[in-house]
Amino acid sequence: MDYTRFKYGRVFVCGRCRQAIFNEEGVVSESSGLLNIRKLLPGSAQVRGEGVLCKNCGGLLGSVKRENGDKTYIIDRGGIISVLPEIFGKYFKDAIFACGCFWGVEYQFKKVVGIVYTRVGYCGGTKHNPSYEEVKSGTTGHKEAVHVLYDPRVTNYERLVRVFFEIHDFTQKDGQGPDIGSQYLSYIFYLNDEQRQIAEKYIGLLKSKGYDVATRLERAGRFWIAEDYHQDYYGKTGNLPYCHVRRRIFD
């Protein structure tokens, strides 16, 4: 997959165990020896005293900086490795989900431990590089979707499928919540047979529990990244999703 067209930046992984710790979106400033970080990836590290440790292996990564009520992290370059998008495939894996307005879907996946990057976009249609207005018209066949880049050292596809089903009404057949239209339908765009089999397993499990599952499976075609103003929409605005709330349905 061509990650550069997704506008992903670097990912910084622990030098000892290679677990992802933060991505370029969290970098405030950097020098030859240190990086000042405002945000670590969910569940990637723990603070012990003034030290920042890798959650997986316990390796010391840096220290906490507190100033004027704000907290950032000073990370020593000697304890991390910078991974460029061109080699993400050696470290990370992909998933693509659609279940309503992509703002809320992305918001929920960004909170999941093991997620490295997310991007909202369009998948499943026929038009080359569609715009939001074209997809919104319902004439291109695309679904509003979210591409998820995840760290297989921390999570796996099965857990992400569980999250997918827990953040939306997978029985709704005409859209999601108040958003009605083909672009808002529930879809899992699988990238290989293993992903398809896992998705089929969970659809079967939900049907055995009595749910009338509307989710459809489709082999992923090209994922077209959406316009910049759609990316991390709720993170930028400070608002909350209006129809994507996680509820536990699996044991």
N, C-alpha and C positions, 0 to 999 in steps of 0.2 A: 504494500500500500504506500502511496506517495504522501508521506506525512507533511512534507513542506507546503503543499497547497492547502493544508488545514491551518496554516499559520501557527503551528505549534513551535514553541521555543525549546530550549534545552531542558533536560530533566537531570537533577542531581541525585545520585545514588550513594548509599553508604559504601565506603571504600573496602570495608571488610566483608559484608554479606550481599552487597548489590541491591538492597531494598531501596526503592524510591523514597526520598525524604522531602523534596520540594521541587517545584518547577520554576521556570523563568518568570512566571507571572507573580511569584512571591518575592522576587529580588528587588530590594530598594536601592542598593548600591553595591559595588564590588571593587576590590583592589587586587593587587598581585597575590596577597596572602589570605584575605578575609572576604566574606560576603555578609552583607546586612540583609536579613530576611524578615519580612513582616508576617509571612504565613507559611506554615508547614502543611504538608498533606495530611488529611485526617488519619489518625492512628499511626503515623510514621515514626514519631519520636516521643520521648517523655522527658520532662524537666525534673531533675533531682537536685535540689538546692539551687545553685546558679548554673549547673551544667545541663547541656542538652545531649541526650543519649539516643542512639538508635533503638527503637522499640523492639526490633527483632534480635539483634546480637548484643546490645548494651554498649556498643562502641561509643566513645566520647566524640561528639561532633563539634561542640562549641559551647557558648554560654548565652545566658539571657541578659538582655540590656533593657533596663527600665529607666525611662526619662519622661518627666512631665505627665505621668499617668499612662504613657504608652509603653508597649512591650514589643521588642523586636528580638531577633536571634542573631548572634554573631557566630558565623560558621567558619571553621578553619578549612581552607582548601585542601590541606593535607589529609583530611579524613573523608573526603568525598571524591566522586568521579563525575565529570560532566558528560552527559550522553546527548549527542546531537540527533535531531530527527532522522537523519539519514540512516542511523543504525538502531532506531527504536525496535525494529523487528527482532533484534537479538535479546532484548530485555523485556519487552511488553507485548500484550495481546490486545485484540480489538473486539468490540461488540457494537451492534447497531440496533436500537430499539425505537419504536414509534407508538405513542399512546396518548394522543391529544396534543394540545399546544406545547410546543417544544420548550417554551420558557420554564414551565413547571416540571417537565421531565428532567431537564438538565439540572434544575435546582435540587431535586431529590438525589440524583446520581452524584452530584458534587459532594454530598455529605457522606458518601459510602467509603468506608475504609478500603484502601487498595486502589482507588481511582486516581489516575495520574493526570489526565487531561480530559476535557469534554468539549465538544463542538456541536452546535445545532445546525441542521441543514435539511436537505431534501433527498429522499431515496424512493426507489420503486416506480419511477415514472419513465416517460419516453423522451421528453424534451431535453435538449442539450443545455446545461447550465441555466436552469429556470430561475426566475426572480420570485420573490415572495408574492407579489401581486398575481403572477401567473399561476403559482401553486394554489393560492387562495381562491382562484376562480374555479378550481376543481376540474380543469380541462387537461392537465398535464399527466395525471395519474400518480403524481408524487405524494408521499406522506411527509408530514413534519416529523423529523427524526433526530435522534441524538447519537453521535458517535462517541463511544466511550473507550478510552485507552486505559488499560488496567495492568497492575503489577501481579503476575502469576505467583510471586513469592508470598503475596499477602492474601489474595482472594482468587476466585475462579469463576468460570462462566456460569456454573450452576447457581452460585450465590447471587449473581447479577440477574439471572432469570427470576429468582425468587423476589428480588427487589422490584423488578419490572411489574410482576403481577400484584405486588402489595401497594403500589403507588397509584393505581388507576382502577377504574371499573371495567374489567375485561369482559363483562357480559353485555356492555352497551354496544349496539350494532350500527348506530348512525353517527358516531363521533365520540366525544368525551365531554361529559358534563354539559355545559351550555354551548360548547363549540360543536356545531353540527356540520358535517361535510366529509367527503371521502378523504381529505387530507388529514383528518383527525382520527382515522380508524386505528385500531389496535393491531400492530404488526411486529413480528420478530423477523428481522432480516439476518438470516444466518449466513456465516462466511464459510462454513465447511460442514461436513456430514456429522461431525461430533457435536457441533452446536445445534444442528437440526434435531438430533436424537435427544439431546437434553431438553430442548424446548418441547418436543413431542411427549417426553416423559412427564413434564409438569402439566401440560394440557390434559393428559390422561388422568393425572392425579386429581386435578381440579374437577374434571367431569365425574370422577368416582365419588367426589364429595357432594355432587348434586348441582354443580355450577353449569350453566349454559354458556360455555366459553365462546366468545366471538373473535378472539385473537386468531390471526392468520399467520402462516409461515411462508416466507418467500426467500429464495436465495438472493443475497444482496447484489445489486448492481452498483453502479457508481454512486457514491455519496457526494452530493454537491453542497459545499459549505454555504450557509446562509449569510445574509448581509451582516456587517459588523454590529449594527445596533441591536440585533437579536442575540448576540453572544453574551452569556452570563447576564441576562436581562435583569433578573431579580437581585443579583449581586450589585449591579450598577444603580438600580433604583431604590433598593432597600425595602421593596415591597415583598409580599408573600404570595405563593401560588393560590389561585382561586379554586382549583379543582384537583390538585394533586397532593394528597395527604397520605402518608404511609400508615397502613394498618396491618398488623400481623395476622396472616392467615395460614402460615405453615408452622409446624411444631419445631 
